Amino acid sequence: MSEPPSLDDLRRQIDSLDSKIVDLLNERAGFVVQIGKIKQLTNVPIYAPDREKAVMEKVRRLNRGPLQDRCLEAVYRELMSGSFALEKPLKIGFLGPKGSFSHLASIGKFGSSVEHVPLADISLVFQEVSRGHIDYGLVPVENSIGGGVVDTLDAFLNSSAKICAEVLITIHHNLLSKEPWEKIRSIFSKPEVFSQCRSWLSAMAKDLDVQPAASSSRAAEMAAQQPGVAAIGSSLAGELYGLHILFENIEDNPDNVTRFFVIGREGAKKSGEDKTAIMFTTAHKPGALAEVLDVFKENGINLTDIEKRPSKKVNWEYYFFIDAAGHSEDMKVALEQAQKHCLQLTVLGSYPKAREVL
C-alpha cells in the first residue's frame, strides 16, 4: 500500500496549478482586450448585463465542486471587474459617502477594479449618469422591511436614465466604534437603521443617547473622530474608518434585503429571464388604473410589484411604478394597449432578474 502524498507534495501540485491558472487568466484577458477594441470602434457598451448573466450561469453549470457556486461567482465577478478595466475604465456612481450600503452593493456588483464614485444624493446619481460624467449609477429602490425608496422613485420622474440591472444585498448592521463598549455614550446612524435595530437598542442601549445622522457612513465618520461615540453601519464602513465591530448583525430581521437598480443610458438586451420596470400616470376617468392592470393580465404578463408616488404637478395625480416579468421587446402589444389608458407611460428599462443575494 502506497503512502499518502506529503504536505509538501500537495503544495507543489497546487503551485503548479496556480501557474497554469494565472497563464490561462491572462490568456483570457488577451481576448478581453480585443473585445474592448471592437466595442469602442462600434460604440457598444462595455458592461453587458445579459452577457454577465450568461457567464455566471455557465460557471454554475460547469461547477462540479468541491467549491461552492458562491465562491466561483465571487472569483468571476472580480475577473469581470478586471476585464472592464482592460476594455475601458468604468466609473460607477453610488449614494455616498464611502462605506454606505450603496458602496457595498457597488463593489459587490462591479468588483474592485472599477472606479467607485461617491455622490451626495440619489438625484445626483441620476444626473451624473445622464450627463455622461459616470458610466453607471447604483441606487437603492426597495427594502424588504422598509418598502420603496421614494427618492429613487421620484428621480425617475425627471430623468432619462434607464435601468439595466438589479442587485440584491443582505443588510447586516454592526455597532462600530474606536472605543470599547463601556465607554460609549452616544450612538449615531440613519433613522431607518434605528428602526431596523429596535429590539437590540431596547435591550442593550436603552440608557444611551441615540442620535440621527445623514447616513450610516457619516455616522461612522463621527465615531472615528469623536470620543464616546459609536455608529451603526456596514462592516465596510468599519474598515474604511478604522473602527472595531463591537456587536455584529444587530438587525432585528436577519433576512433584511435591499434591492438596488443599476442605471445607465440604455437598458439591457434580453437574457432569457428578465424584468421590466414601467412608470405611468392614468387618464382622469373611473377605473383607469384597473384598466391598465387588466391589459397586463389579459396578455399573460405577471406584475411583481407596484408603487405609487404623487406627480408633484397636479394635486391628487399619481405616478405608478410596476415591475413586470419579461423583457419589453416581448410585451410591445401590451404596452401599446396600456398606453391608451394612460396620460403618460414610460418603460424605465428591462434588465436580467437577479438570481443571487450578495
N, C-alpha and C positions, 0 to 999 in steps of 0.2 A: 504494500500500500504506500503510495507516494505521499510525501509530506506536503501539507498545505503551503501555499506561497507565503513568503515572509512579508512583513510590513514594507520593507524597502523594495521588494519586487513589485508589490502592488502600486507603490508610489511611482516607480519608474514607468509602469504601464500608463498611469494617469498622466505623467509628464509627457509621454509620447502622444497620447490622445490630445492633450492640450495644444501641443504643437500643430497637430493636424487641424484641430478646431479653429485655431487662430488663422491658419492659412486659408481655410475654407470661408471663414467670415470675411476676410479681406478679398478673396476671390469674388464672393457675393457682392461686396461693396463696389468692386470694379464695374459690375453690371449696373449697380445703382447710379454710379456717376454717368454712365452712358444714357440711362433713362432720364436723368436730370437734364442733360443737354437737349434731348429730344423734347421734353416737356417745355423747356424755356423757348425753344425755337417755334413750337406750335402753340404756345401760350396756354398750356394745360396746367391746372392747379397742381402744386407739389403734393398736397395732402389729399388723398382719395379715400374717403370713408368706406366705400364699397370694397376697395382693394384691401384695406386694413381688416375688414370683417372676414374677407375670404382667406387672408393669410392666417388669422387666428383660428378659424375653423379648420384649416388644413393642419395646423400644428396640433390641435386637439385630436384630430383624426389619426395622425401619424404616431401620436404618443402611445407607446406600449409599456411605459413605466420603467423603473420604479418611481421616477419623478412625477409629481402631481401636475395636472394641467396648469394650475395657477403659477407654478414655478416657471414652466416654459413660456407661458403668456408674458410673465414679467421680463424674461430674457428677450423675447421677441419685441416687446413694446419698446424696450431700451434700444434694441437693434434698429428698429424703425426710426426712433428718435435720431440716432446717429446717421441714418440714411437721409433724413430730412436735411441735416447739417451739410451733407455732401452734395445734395441736389441744389439746395438753396436755403440758407439760414432762415428759419421761421421765427417770427415774433408772435407770442401768444399773450394777449391781454387778459387780466383777471381782476376781480374786485380785491383790492389790497387793503392794508399793506401786506408785506411778505409775512407768511406764516398763517394766513387765513385758510379756512377750509376750501375756498376757491383756489388758492395757491396749491394746496394739497391735491385737489382734483386735477388741476392743470398739469402738475408733474406726473400724476398717475396716468393721465391720458396721453400726454405727449413726450414723457421722459425728460431727462435732464440735459440733453444735448441741444435743445432749442432755447431761445431766449424768452424767459417768462417776465412779463412787464406788469407791475402792479399799477392799478388805476384807482382814482379817488372814489368813483361811484359807478353803479351799473350803467347809467345812461352814457357815461363817458366811454365805457367799453364798446357800446353800440356805435357811438360817434367815431371812435378811432378805427373801427373796422370799416365803416362806410367811407371814411376819408382815405383809407389805404395806408394809414400810419402803422397798423399792425395787420398781420395776415389773418389771424383768427382771434375770437374772444371767447371766454368761458364764463357763463353767467348762471347763477342758481335759479331754478324755476319752480321747484316744488320740494317740500319736505314731508316725509311720511307722517310726521306728528303735527307740524305747524301749518301744513297746507301750502297753497300757492304763494310765490314771492311776487308781491304786487309791483315792485319796482321794475322787475323784468317784464312782466306783462304790459305795464304802461309804456315801457321803452319801445315795444313793438309798434305802438300807435303812430310813431313818427320816425320810423327807421326803415331803410331799405335792406338791412342785413337779413340774411337767410340762415335758417337752422340747417346744419349739415351733419350733426352727430349729437348723441346724448351720452352722458356719463353718470353712472350711479356710484355713490361713495358712501360707505358706512361712516356715520358721525360718532366718534368717541371723544368725550370731553374729559380733560385732565386738569387737576389743580396744579398750577405751576408757580414756582417761586424760587428765588435765590437763597431764601432763608428757611430754617426748619419750621415745622407746623406750629410749635408752641410760641413762636414769635409773630405769627400772622395776626393782624388786627383788621385788615380790610381785604375784601375780595372784589375784583372788577371783571366785568365781561358784558357782552350784549344782553339786553333784557330777555331776548328769545332764548338765550343759553341758560339763563337762570330758570326759566320756566321748564326747560328740559332736564334740569338737575334739582328740581324742587325737593324731592324726598331726601337726597343726600344733604342738601343745605339745611333742611329742617332737623336732621339727625345730628349733623356734625358741626354746623356753623351757625347755629341759631343765635349765638351771642356776638357774632362778628358783624362788622359794618359791610353790607353788600351794596355796591355802587355800580351804576350803569356806565359803560364805555361805548365809544362809537363802533368798535369792533373787537372781536376776541384778540386780534393781533395788536391793536392799540393797548388793550389791557395787558398783554404780555410785555410790551414796551414799558409800561408803567411799573410792572412788577420788577423789571430789570433795573429800573432807575430809582425806585423809592423803597425805603426800609419798611418792613411790616406789611408789605402788600403782596397778595397772590392774585393770580389770574386764572380763569377757566378758559382753556383753549386747546388747540391741537398739539400733538406731540411734535409736529414740525415747528410750531411757534416756540416750543421749549428749546429745541435745538438751535434755532436761529438767534434767540435772545439770551442764550446761556442760562436757562432756568432748569431746575430739577423738577421732576414729576413727584409731587408729594402723595397724591392719590390719583390712580388712573381709572378710566372708564367709570366716571361717576354719574353718567346719564341715567335717568330713570328707566328708559327703554333701550336695551342693548341692540335692538333691531332698527334703530333710528337711521334712516337712509335719506340722503338728499340727492335729487336729480338735477343735473346741470345740462344746459344746452351749449354746444359749440356753435358759434355763429361765424359766418363768413360772408363773402359777397355773392355766393351762389350755393344752391342746395347740392345734395349728393345724388349720384346715379343709383339705379336700382341694385339692391344687394340680395334680394330674394326673401328678406324678412325685414320689412320697413314700416315706418310710421310716418304720418303726415300731419303737420300742425297747420291749423286753419283759423283765421280770425275773421269775424263777420259781425255786422250790425243789421238787424232785421228791419223790414219795412214797417211803417206805423199802421198795423192792422191786426185785429184779433187773431190769435193762433199762428202768427207768423213764425215764431220760434219752433212751434210744434211741426209746422210745415217743412222747415229746413231739416229738422232732425228726421222726419219721416222720409225725406228724399234719400238720406243715407241708409235708413232701414230698408227701404224698398230696393235699393241697389246692392243689398247684402254687405254693407260696409260697417264694421264694428267700431263704435266710438268708445275709446278707452278712458277719456277724461273730458270734463267740461268746466270752464271757469268763466266768470263774468267780471267786467270792470266798467265803471262809468266812462262815457266818452269824453267828459270834461269840455264838451262843446255845447251840448243841449241837455237841460235838466231831464232826468229820467230816461235818457238814452244810453244804452249799454252796448259794449262790445263783448262778444262771446268768443272764447278760445276753446277749440276742441282738438283732441288728438284722435286720429283715425288710423286704423290698422291698414297698411298698404301704402304703395307709392302713388304720388299724384298722377303719374302717367297712366295708371290703371283705373283712375276714378274721374276721368275727364267728363264723362256723361253726367255723373252725379254732381260734380262741381258746377256744370252749366245749368243743371236743373235747380240746384240750391241757390244759384245767383239770382234767379227770377224772384225769389222771396226775400232778397237782401237789398239794403241800400248800398252796402259795400261788402265784398268778400275777397280776402287775400290769402293765398297759400304762403305760409311763412317758411315752408321748406319741408322736404322729405329727407329722411335720414334712417340709417340702419338702426334697428332696435338693439339696445344694449343687452348683452347676454349676461355678463358677469358684473358683480358688485365689487368695486375696488376697495 
